[in-house]
Amino acid sequence: MIPIIMDCDPGHDDAIALLMAFASDAFDIKGVTITGGNQTLVKTLNNARKVLSFAGKTARIAAGSDKPMLRELEVAPQVHGETGLDGPVLPESDLPVEPMHAIALMKEICDQSPEPVTLIATGPLTNVGTFLTIYPECKANIKQIAIMGGSMVGGNWTSSAEFNILVDPEAADIVFSSGIPIIMAGLDVTHKALIYEEDVERIRAIGKKVSTMVAELLDFFMKFHKSMGYHGAPLHDACAVAYLLKPEIFIGHDYYVEIETKGEFTTGSTVVDQFNRTKKKANTKVLLDLDRQAFVDLLVDLVNQYA
């Protein structure tokens, strides 16, 4: 089993990514660390606890950064609602929260793990960037960081930047220049990871309480994306999890990627050296395409693992 730290900001697609990861017998999830992003830290922490409790899962959960390293937090209620997880009605959770900060939990897990740890980061990279800055010695026991964020061309929050990177580009810059192998599930692939209405009904038809919750999450997520002209709901964050489980259903290429932190129009851009102009060694596997049906099948299979 792969030792995993999940760093996230639930969020509909974060919640589904969490459920996929906890359903897989390939992962040993050592901790779940929370950041502000899709909503404020108080809300994203509450959402993670509710989802895991509802699914009957426990984990070491730690609250992390409530704002970016150098900027004010920007949230996305127009996408995820005022709670950050509008749609299903979930009971309050009594899952305990670690007394330590998220980055302290990350350090403890890395220090104690006999195998290199994989980080899956599906929100702004504030926790991860801060962790790598304060505890650079932990890099030696991190195998890779699979992120949802960025894009080769264009953004979904500005004309040039994807939301997660834009919220904290300074943290993203630290992560991408850390020397740790990065897997970037950006908009190039996540906009192809579309969930259609018939896929939602396939999940709902499983007829279990978690599958019903997932269908209701997707119902809400679908409404926003259809209002924006999408034919389905792009399940962004789930791609970072799915790649680690079934890399064969993805197509990617190794590139050198830098983060723009100072541009007037381009702050938050992931600048991908597609033609090796910099002559720098590739630091990122950029995911570009996927087998959509195989992705949906994986999602359905994992959701079906729950009672």
For each residue, the residues with C-beta under 8 A, 3 or more apart:
1: 25 26 27 28
2: 26 27 28 115 118 244
3: 28 30 109 113 115 116 117 118
4: 21 27 28 29 30 117 118 119 120
5: 29 30 31 32 33 106 109 117 118 119 120
6: 17 18 21 29 31 32 33 120 122
7: 32 33 34 35 64 102 106 119 120 121 122 123 127 128
8: 11 14 17 18 32 33 34 35 44 48 120 121 122 123 237
9: 14 34 35 36 37 38 39 44 84 122 123 124
10: 14 15 18 34 38 44 47 48 51 84 85
11: 8 14 15 37 38 39 44 47 80 84 85 122 123 237
12: 15 16 79 80 85 87 217 218 220 221
13: 16 17 122 148 221 235 236 237 238
14: 8 9 10 11 17 18 38 44 47 48 122 123 237
15: 10 11 12 18 19 47 48 51 85 217
16: 12 13 19 20 214 217 218 235 237 238 299
17: 6 8 13 14 20 21 120 122 148 237 238 240 241
18: 6 8 10 14 15 21 22 32 48 51 52
19: 15 16 22 23 51 55 210 214 302 303 306
20: 16 17 23 24 238 241 242 245 298 299 302 303
21: 4 6 17 18 24 27 29 120 241
22: 18 19 27 29 52 55 57 59
23: 19 20 302 303 305 306
24: 20 21 27 241 245 302
25: 1
26: 1 2 244 245
27: 1 2 4 21 22 24 244
28: 1 2 3 4
29: 4 5 6 21 22 32 59
30: 3 4 5 60 109 113 117
31: 5 6 59 60 61 62 105 106 109
32: 5 6 7 8 18 29 48 52 59 60 61 62
33: 5 6 7 8 61 62 63 64 102 103 105 106 127
34: 7 8 9 10 41 44 45 48 61 62 63 64 102 127
35: 7 8 9 41 44 64 65 102 123 124 126 127
36: 9 39 40 41 44 65 66 67 73 75 124 126
37: 9 11 44 73 75 76 123 124 163 164 167
38: 9 10 11 14 44 75 76 79 80 84 123
39: 9 11 36 43 44 47 75 76 77 80 82 83 84
40: 36 43 44 66 73 75 84
41: 34 35 36 44 45 63 64 65 66
42: 45 46 66
43: 39 40 46 47 83 84 85
44: 8 9 10 11 14 34 35 36 37 38 39 40 41 47 48 84 123
45: 34 41 42 48 49 61 63 97
46: 42 43 49 50 83 93
47: 10 11 14 15 39 43 44 50 51 83 84 85
48: 8 10 14 15 18 32 34 44 45 51 52 61
49: 45 46 52 53 61 93 95 97
50: 46 47 53 54 85 90 91 92 93
51: 10 15 18 19 47 48 54 55 85 90 213
52: 18 22 32 48 49 55 57 58 59 61 93 95
53: 49 50 56 57 91 93 94 95
54: 50 51 90 91 93 209 210 213
55: 19 22 51 52 210 306
56: 53 306 307
57: 22 52 53
58: 52 95
59: 22 29 31 32 52 95
60: 30 31 32 98 105
61: 31 32 33 34 45 48 49 52 95 96 97 98
62: 31 32 33 34 97 98 100 101 102 104 105
63: 33 34 41 45 66 97 101 102
64: 7 33 34 35 41 101 102 103 126 127 130
65: 35 36 41 68 69 102 126 127 130
66: 36 40 41 42 63 73
67: 36 71 72 73 126
68: 65 71 72 73 124 126 167 168 170 171
69: 65 126 129 130 168 170 171
70: 168 170
71: 67 68 74 167 168 170
72: 67 68
73: 36 37 40 66 67 68 167
74: 71 166 167
75: 36 37 38 39 40 84
76: 37 38 39 79 80 163
77: 39 80 81 82 84
78: 224
79: 12 38 76 221 224
80: 11 12 38 39 76 77 83 84 85 86
81: 77 84 85 86 87 220
82: 39 77 86
83: 39 43 46 47 80 86
84: 9 10 11 38 39 40 43 44 47 75 77 80 81
85: 10 11 12 15 43 47 50 51 80 81 88 90 217
86: 80 81 82 83 220
87: 12 81 216 217 219 220 221
88: 85 212 213 216 217
89:
90: 50 51 54 85 213
91: 50 53 54
92: 50
93: 46 49 50 52 53 54
94: 53
95: 49 52 53 58 59 61
96: 61
97: 45 49 61 62 63
98: 60 61 62 105
99:
100: 62 104 105 108
101: 62 63 64 104 105
102: 7 33 34 35 62 63 64 65 105 106 127 131
103: 33 64 106 107 127 130 131 134 135
104: 62 100 101 107 108
105: 31 33 60 62 98 100 101 102 108 109
106: 5 7 31 33 102 103 109 110 119 127 128 131 135 138
107: 103 104 110 111 131 135 138
108: 100 104 105 111 112
109: 3 5 30 31 105 106 112 113 117
110: 106 107 113 117 135 138 141 142
111: 107 108 138 141
112: 108 109
113: 3 30 109 110 116 117 141
114:
115: 2 3 143
116: 3 113 141 142 143
117: 3 4 5 30 109 110 113 141 142 143
118: 2 3 4 5 142 143 144 145 146 244
119: 4 5 7 106 128 142 144 145 146
120: 4 5 6 7 8 17 21 145 146 147 240 241 244
121: 7 8 125 127 128 145 146 147 148 149 175 240
122: 6 7 8 9 11 13 14 17 147 148 164 236 237 240
123: 7 8 9 11 14 35 37 38 44 164 167
124: 9 35 36 37 68 164 165 167 168 171 172
125: 121 128 129 147 149 164 165 168 171 172 174 175
126: 35 36 64 65 67 68 69 129 130 167 168 171
127: 7 33 34 35 64 65 102 103 106 121 130 131
128: 7 106 119 121 125 131 132 145 171 175
129: 69 125 126 132 133 168 170 171 172 173 174 175
130: 64 65 69 103 126 127 133 134 171
131: 102 103 106 107 127 128 134 135 138
132: 128 129 135 136 138 139 174 175 178 180
133: 129 130 136 174
134: 103 130 131
135: 103 106 107 110 131 132 138
136: 132 133 139
137: 140
138: 106 107 110 111 131 132 135 141 142
139: 132 136 142 178 179 180
140: 137
141: 110 111 113 116 117 138
142: 110 116 117 118 119 138 139 145 180
143: 115 116 117 118 181
144: 118 119 180 181 182 183
145: 118 119 120 121 128 142 175 178 180 181 182 183
146: 118 119 120 121 182 183 185 240 241 243 244
147: 120 121 122 125 150 164 175 182 183 184 185 240
148: 13 17 121 122 164 185 186 190 236 237 239 240
149: 121 125 162 163 164 165 172 184 185 186 270
150: 147 162 164 165 172 184 186 187 257 269 270
151: 154 155 156 162 186 187 188 270
152: 186 188 270 272 274 286 288
153: 188
154: 151 159 160 187
155: 151 158 159 160 161 162 163 166 187 268 269
156: 151 162 163 187
157: 161 162 163 166 268
158: 155 161 166 265 267 268
159: 154 155 265
160: 154 155 260 263 265 266 268 269
161: 155 157 158 165 166 169 260 266 267 268 269
162: 149 150 151 155 156 157 165 166 186 187 268 270
163: 37 76 149 155 156 157 166 167
164: 37 122 123 124 125 147 148 149 150 167 172
165: 124 125 149 150 161 162 168 169 172 259 268 269 270
166: 74 155 157 158 161 162 163 169 267 268
167: 37 68 71 73 74 123 124 126 163 164 268
168: 68 69 70 71 124 125 126 129 165 171 172
169: 161 165 166 172 173 259 260 261 267 268
170: 68 69 70 71 129 173 174 261
171: 68 69 124 125 126 128 129 130 168 174 175
172: 124 125 129 149 150 164 165 168 169 175 176 259 268 270
173: 129 169 170 176 177 258 259 261
174: 125 129 132 133 170 171 177 178
175: 121 125 128 129 132 145 147 171 172 178 180 182
176: 172 173 182 257 258 259 270 283 284
177: 173 174 258 283
178: 132 139 145 174 175
179: 139 283
180: 132 139 142 144 145 175
181: 143 144 145 283 284 285
182: 144 145 146 147 175 176 257 283 284 285
183: 144 145 146 147 240 243 244 252 284 285 287
184: 147 149 150 257 270 284 285 286 287
185: 146 147 148 149 189 190 236 239 240 243 287
186: 148 149 150 151 152 162 189 190 270 286 287
187: 150 151 154 155 156 162 190 191 236
188: 151 152 153 191 192 286 287 288 289
189: 185 186 192 193 239 250 252 287 288 289 290
190: 148 185 186 187 193 234 235 236 239
191: 187 188 194 234
192: 188 189 234 289 290 292
193: 189 190 234 235 236 238 239 242 290 292 295
194: 191 230 231 232 233 234 235 292
195: 199 200 218 222 232 233 234 235 296 299
196: 199 200 231 232
197: 200 201 222 232
198: 201 202
199: 195 196 202 203 218 232 296 299 300
200: 195 196 197 203 204 215 218 219 222
201: 197 198 204 205 215
202: 198 199 205 206 296 300
203: 199 200 206 211 214 215 218 299 300 303
204: 200 201 207 211 212 215
205: 201 202
206: 202 203 211 300 303 304
207: 204 211 212
208: 211 212 304 306 307
209: 54 212 213 306 307
210: 19 54 55 213 214 303 306 307
211: 203 204 206 207 208 214 215 303 304 306
212: 88 204 207 208 209 215 216
213: 51 54 88 90 209 210 216 217
214: 16 19 203 210 211 217 218 303
215: 200 201 203 204 211 212 218 219
216: 87 88 212 213 219 220
217: 12 15 16 85 87 88 213 214 220 221
218: 12 16 195 199 200 203 214 215 221 222 233
219: 87 200 215 216 222 223
220: 12 81 86 87 216 217 223 224
221: 12 13 79 87 217 218 224 225 233
222: 195 197 200 218 219 225 226 232 233
223: 219 220 226 227
224: 78 79 220 221 227 228
225: 221 222 228 230 232 233 234
226: 222 223 229 230 231
227: 223 224
228: 224 225
229: 226
230: 194 225 226 233 234
231: 194 196 226
232: 194 195 196 197 199 222 225
233: 194 195 218 221 222 225 230
234: 190 191 192 193 194 195 225 230
235: 13 16 190 193 194 195 238 239 295 299
236: 13 122 148 185 187 190 193 239
237: 8 11 13 14 16 17 122 148 240 241
238: 13 16 17 20 193 235 241 242 295 299
239: 148 185 189 190 193 235 236 242 243 250 287 290 295
240: 17 120 121 122 146 147 148 183 185 237 243 244
241: 17 20 21 24 120 146 237 238 244 245
242: 20 193 238 239 245 246 249 250 290 295 298 299
243: 146 183 185 239 240 246 247 250 252 287
244: 2 26 27 118 120 146 183 240 241 247
245: 20 24 26 241 242 298
246: 242 243 249 250 294 298
247: 243 244 250
248:
249: 242 246 290 291 294 295 298
250: 189 239 242 243 246 247 287 289 290 291
251: 287 288 289 290
252: 183 189 243 285 286 287 288
253: 285 286 288
254: 282 284 285 286
255: 272 273 274 282 284 286
256: 272 273 276 278 280 281 282 283 284
257: 150 176 182 184 270 271 272 273 283 284 286
258: 173 176 177 270 271 273
259: 165 169 172 173 176 268 269 270 271
260: 160 161 169 263 266 267 268 269 270 271
261: 169 170 173 267
262: 267
263: 160 260 266 267 269
264: 267
265: 158 159 160
266: 160 161 260 263 269
267: 158 161 166 169 260 261 262 263 264
268: 155 157 158 160 161 162 165 166 167 169 172 259 260
269: 150 155 160 161 165 259 260 263 266
270: 149 150 151 152 162 165 172 176 184 186 257 258 259 260
271: 257 258 259 260
272: 152 255 256 257 284 286
273: 255 256 257 258 276 277 278 280
274: 152 255
275:
276: 256 273 279
277: 273
278: 256 273
279: 276
280: 256 273 283
281: 256
282: 254 255 256 285
283: 176 177 179 181 182 256 257 280
284: 176 181 182 183 184 254 255 256 257 272
285: 181 182 183 184 252 253 254 282
286: 152 184 186 188 252 253 254 255 257 272
287: 183 184 185 186 188 189 239 243 250 251 252 290
288: 152 188 189 251 252 253
289: 188 189 192 250 251
290: 189 192 193 239 242 249 250 251 287 294 295
291: 249 250 294 295
292: 192 193 194 295 296
293: 296 297
294: 246 249 290 291 297 298
295: 193 235 238 239 242 249 290 291 292 298 299
296: 195 199 202 292 293 299 300
297: 293 294 300 301
298: 20 242 245 246 249 294 295 301 302
299: 16 20 195 199 203 235 238 242 295 296 302 303
300: 199 202 203 206 296 297 303 304
301: 297 298 304 305
302: 19 20 23 24 298 299 305
303: 19 20 23 203 206 210 211 214 299 300 306
304: 206 208 211 300 301
305: 23 301 302
306: 19 23 55 56 208 209 210 211 303
307: 56 208 209 210
